[in-house]
């Protein structure tokens, strides 16, 4: 058995071995180009992208730092075939090797088309391409906003076509139309036009045109980015997309309100031809004037035809003048007759207003007044005498019905200690104090409780014959007067 201490093999720590492997791998594979299908794709909050590249036999872990990921012109998605360039390294903390990606692109046009189709389906499912979202274009926009490169032929073609058809105020928002930063600039341009405050120094466009010349699918890829498509769909200002040639189609074409085959075609869609518009206005004005003249002629003919059935104004005036003369003659006679009648009435009234006649009438009315006064005085005295007799009879009847007249005949009212009337003797107990109310005074008494002895009946005395009282209506006795003893 060999002694371990006698061996010449050097010893490594775990860290030394891991670092040695890291240097070896990085020196041997400092630049590699790998083609594969993306598996797991994770975008961390820091912006770094962690993913797997795989084929049917193996998987390689890969990482793309934030700065590299920000310059991608597409979004890494699972299942996409890509070509990545970078270097291999190891991660000592996990004993794993991984690829540090410094550049990545889809693997050919087929992969881009597959990515484009998948993105198109996803955005369409959100309703961004729905026809009911499309806005109507203004017929004659006063201000047109153009999003394109300021140095290309596109802006010159648009301005030239607008000048030929209908000169319009144009606002240019310069952007890149190709490259890593193009999508971000186009998005900001669309959102910027929509954010202009009405009434400010910069007018709000009535229409937007997003334009670019032709190119490959890679050149036009920025117009397929999700941010550009969403900005076009959310634009409150109607938007025309004019990207590439007539055969080129990008996702912004589906989100825009109108697609133009070329940038020049966008200018033709945006405004009408001024010359044709002027000719149409002139033709319409001539037709309107002709129709107006024909209508006036027709109305004049109708008026002339209708006037034939009307009577002659002169004959109508003569007839009315004759009626007026007849009425005037009758009016004069009636006025004379009325005046005579009023004069006769005035003379009769004047005769009646003479002093002698007035004195006779006044004496006659004075005598009638005196006679009426005498009759009134006699009637008043008779009525007063009748009322006195009636009042005396009612007073006598009231006295006869009063309990005081009964008390004068020797009866008394009995009240208990509380002042309540005692109606029955059985209600009184021995020793109970009571009040006896006589005709002239009230006295206190106490019940002794002994049975009463019937008193000797007094000799009958014929009662005095009461005077007859005048008849009166039957009156109900007052229950509050109490019992009489």
JOJO-V259473 format. One record per residue. N is the residue number from 0. BURIAL is I if it has 16 or more other ideal C-beta (glycine too) atoms within 10 Angstrom, else O. D_CENTER is the distance of its C-alpha to the mean C-alpha in Angstrom with 1 decimal. Layout:
{{N,BURIAL,D_CENTER} {N,BURIAL,D_CENTER}}
//
This chain:
{{0,O,98.8} {1,O,97.7} {2,O,96.8} {3,O,93.2} {4,O,94.4} {5,O,96.9} {6,O,94.3} {7,O,93.5} {8,O,89.8} {9,O,87.4} {10,O,84.8} {11,O,81.0} {12,O,78.3} {13,O,75.1} {14,O,73.3} {15,O,76.2} {16,O,76.3} {17,O,72.5} {18,O,72.6} {19,O,75.7} {20,O,73.9} {21,I,70.9} {22,O,73.1} {23,O,75.0} {24,I,71.9} {25,O,70.2} {26,O,73.5} {27,O,74.2} {28,O,70.6} {29,O,69.3} {30,O,67.6} {31,O,66.7} {32,O,64.7} {33,I,63.4} {34,O,61.7} {35,I,59.8} {36,I,56.7} {37,I,54.0} {38,O,53.7} {39,O,51.8} {40,I,49.5} {41,O,48.0} {42,O,46.1} {43,O,46.5} {44,O,44.1} {45,O,46.8} {46,O,46.4} {47,O,49.8} {48,I,50.1} {49,O,52.4} {50,I,53.5} {51,I,56.3} {52,I,58.2} {53,O,60.1} {54,O,62.2} {55,O,63.8} {56,O,66.3} {57,O,65.0} {58,O,62.1} {59,I,61.9} {60,I,59.5} {61,I,58.0} {62,I,55.8} {63,I,54.1} {64,O,53.3} {65,O,50.0} {66,O,51.3} {67,I,52.6} {68,I,49.5} {69,O,47.3} {70,O,49.3} {71,O,49.0} {72,I,47.6} {73,I,46.5} {74,O,45.3} {75,I,48.1} {76,O,47.3} {77,O,49.5} {78,O,51.7} {79,I,51.8} {80,I,55.4} {81,I,56.0} {82,I,58.9} {83,I,59.0} {84,O,61.4} {85,I,62.4} {86,I,65.0} {87,I,65.9} {88,I,66.0} {89,I,66.3} {90,O,64.3} {91,O,67.0} {92,O,64.7} {93,O,64.2} {94,O,67.4} {95,O,65.4} {96,I,65.6} {97,I,62.6} {98,I,61.8} {99,I,60.2} {100,I,58.2} {101,O,58.3} {102,O,57.0} {103,I,55.5} {104,O,54.5} {105,I,53.9} {106,I,57.2} {107,O,57.2} {108,O,54.8} {109,O,54.6} {110,I,53.1} {111,I,50.5} {112,O,49.6} {113,I,49.3} {114,I,47.0} {115,I,45.0} {116,O,44.6} {117,O,43.5} {118,I,40.9} {119,I,39.7} {120,O,39.3} {121,O,37.4} {122,I,34.9} {123,O,34.5} {124,O,33.8} {125,O,30.8} {126,O,29.4} {127,I,30.1} {128,I,32.1} {129,O,29.8} {130,O,29.7} {131,O,26.0} {132,O,25.6} {133,O,27.7} {134,O,26.3} {135,O,27.7} {136,I,30.2} {137,O,29.9} {138,O,32.6} {139,O,33.9} {140,I,32.8} {141,O,33.7} {142,I,34.1} {143,I,35.3} {144,I,35.5} {145,I,38.6} {146,I,39.3} {147,I,43.0} {148,I,46.4} {149,O,47.3} {150,O,51.0} {151,O,51.1} {152,O,51.6} {153,I,48.0} {154,I,46.4} {155,O,49.3} {156,I,48.9} {157,I,45.1} {158,I,45.7} {159,O,48.7} {160,I,46.8} {161,I,43.9} {162,O,46.4} {163,O,48.1} {164,I,45.0} {165,I,42.5} {166,O,42.9} {167,I,39.7} {168,O,38.8} {169,I,39.2} {170,I,38.3} {171,I,40.5} {172,I,39.7} {173,O,43.1} {174,I,43.4} {175,I,46.1} {176,I,46.0} {177,I,48.5} {178,O,49.6} {179,O,48.3} {180,O,45.8} {181,I,44.5} {182,I,41.6} {183,I,40.3} {184,I,40.5} {185,I,38.9} {186,I,35.9} {187,I,35.6} {188,I,35.9} {189,I,33.0} {190,O,30.8} {191,O,32.1} {192,I,31.2} {193,I,27.6} {194,O,27.5} {195,I,28.6} {196,O,26.5} {197,O,25.5} {198,O,27.5} {199,O,30.2} {200,O,33.9} {201,O,33.7} {202,O,31.6} {203,I,29.2} {204,I,30.9} {205,I,29.5} {206,I,31.6} {207,I,33.6} {208,I,37.0} {209,I,38.6} {210,I,42.3} {211,I,45.7} {212,I,49.0} {213,O,50.8} {214,O,52.4} {215,O,53.2} {216,I,50.7} {217,O,51.5} {218,I,50.8} {219,I,47.4} {220,I,46.4} {221,I,44.0} {222,I,41.7} {223,I,41.7} {224,I,40.6} {225,O,37.5} {226,O,35.9} {227,I,36.4} {228,I,34.9} {229,I,31.8} {230,I,31.3} {231,I,31.7} {232,I,29.2} {233,O,26.6} {234,I,27.1} {235,O,24.2} {236,I,26.9} {237,I,28.7} {238,I,32.0} {239,I,35.5} {240,I,38.1} {241,I,41.7} {242,I,43.8} {243,I,47.5} {244,O,49.1} {245,O,48.0} {246,O,49.4} {247,I,47.8} {248,I,44.6} {249,I,42.5} {250,I,39.4} {251,I,37.4} {252,I,38.1} {253,I,36.1} {254,I,33.1} {255,I,33.1} {256,I,31.3} {257,I,34.7} {258,I,38.3} {259,I,41.1} {260,O,44.7} {261,I,45.9} {262,I,44.6} {263,I,46.1} {264,I,44.2} {265,I,40.9} {266,I,41.7} {267,I,42.4} {268,I,39.1} {269,I,37.2} {270,I,38.4} {271,O,40.1} {272,O,43.7} {273,O,43.6} {274,O,46.9} {275,O,45.7} {276,O,42.4} {277,O,44.5} {278,O,46.8} {279,O,44.0} {280,O,42.5} {281,O,46.0} {282,O,46.7} {283,O,43.4} {284,O,44.1} {285,O,47.6} {286,O,46.5} {287,O,43.9} {288,O,46.6} {289,O,49.0} {290,O,46.6} {291,O,45.9} {292,O,49.7} {293,O,50.3} {294,O,47.6} {295,O,49.1} {296,O,52.6} {297,O,51.5} {298,O,49.8} {299,O,53.0} {300,O,55.2} {301,O,53.0} {302,O,53.3} {303,O,57.0} {304,O,57.4} {305,O,55.4} {306,O,57.4} {307,O,60.6} {308,O,59.6} {309,O,58.9} {310,O,61.8} {311,O,63.6} {312,O,62.1} {313,O,65.6} {314,O,66.7} {315,O,63.6} {316,O,64.4} {317,O,68.0} {318,O,67.2} {319,O,64.8} {320,O,67.4} {321,O,70.0} {322,O,67.7} {323,O,67.1} {324,O,70.9} {325,O,71.4} {326,O,68.8} {327,O,70.2} {328,O,73.7} {329,O,72.5} {330,O,70.5} {331,O,73.6} {332,O,75.6} {333,O,73.0} {334,O,72.6} {335,O,76.4} {336,O,76.6} {337,O,73.8} {338,O,75.4} {339,O,78.7} {340,O,77.1} {341,O,75.4} {342,O,78.7} {343,O,80.6} {344,O,78.0} {345,O,78.4} {346,O,82.2} {347,O,82.1} {348,O,79.8} {349,O,82.0} {350,O,85.1} {351,O,83.2} {352,O,82.3} {353,O,86.0} {354,O,87.3} {355,O,89.8} {356,O,87.3} {357,O,84.7} {358,O,87.4} {359,O,88.4} {360,O,84.8} {361,O,84.2} {362,O,87.4} {363,O,86.5} {364,O,83.0} {365,O,84.4} {366,O,86.9} {367,O,84.2} {368,O,82.2} {369,O,85.2} {370,O,85.9} {371,O,82.3} {372,O,82.6} {373,O,85.8} {374,O,84.2} {375,O,81.1} {376,O,83.3} {377,O,85.4} {378,O,82.4} {379,O,80.9} {380,O,84.2} {381,O,84.4} {382,O,80.9} {383,O,81.5} {384,O,84.8} {385,O,83.1} {386,O,80.3} {387,O,83.0} {388,O,84.9} {389,O,81.8} {390,O,80.8} {391,O,84.3} {392,O,84.4} {393,O,81.0} {394,O,82.3} {395,O,85.4} {396,I,83.5} {397,O,81.2} {398,O,84.3} {399,O,85.8} {400,O,82.7} {401,O,82.2} {402,I,83.2} {403,O,85.2} {404,O,87.7} {405,I,88.2} {406,I,88.8} {407,O,91.4} {408,O,93.3} {409,O,93.7} {410,O,90.6} {411,I,88.3} {412,I,84.7} {413,I,84.3} {414,O,81.4} {415,O,80.8} {416,O,80.1} {417,O,76.4} {418,O,77.2} {419,O,76.3} {420,O,78.6} {421,I,80.9} {422,O,81.3} {423,O,83.7} {424,O,86.7} {425,O,85.9} {426,O,82.9} {427,I,85.1} {428,O,86.6} {429,O,89.9} {430,O,89.6} {431,O,86.3} {432,O,86.1} {433,O,85.2} {434,I,85.1} {435,O,87.2} {436,I,86.0} {437,O,88.9} {438,O,88.9} {439,O,90.0} {440,O,89.0} {441,O,87.2} {442,O,89.2} {443,O,88.6} {444,O,90.3} {445,O,90.4} {446,O,90.8} {447,O,94.1} {448,O,93.5} {449,O,96.9} {450,O,97.0} {451,O,97.6} {452,O,101.0} {453,O,100.8} {454,O,102.4} {455,O,105.2} {456,O,104.0} {457,O,104.9} {458,O,107.0} {459,O,105.0} {460,O,104.6} {461,O,103.6} {462,O,100.2} {463,O,99.9} {464,O,98.6} {465,O,95.1} {466,O,94.3} {467,O,92.2} {468,O,88.7} {469,O,86.5} {470,O,84.4} {471,O,80.8} {472,O,78.0} {473,O,78.1} {474,O,76.3} {475,O,75.0} {476,O,76.6} {477,O,74.5} {478,O,74.2} {479,O,73.9} {480,O,77.5} {481,I,78.8} {482,O,82.2} {483,O,85.4} {484,O,88.7}}
//
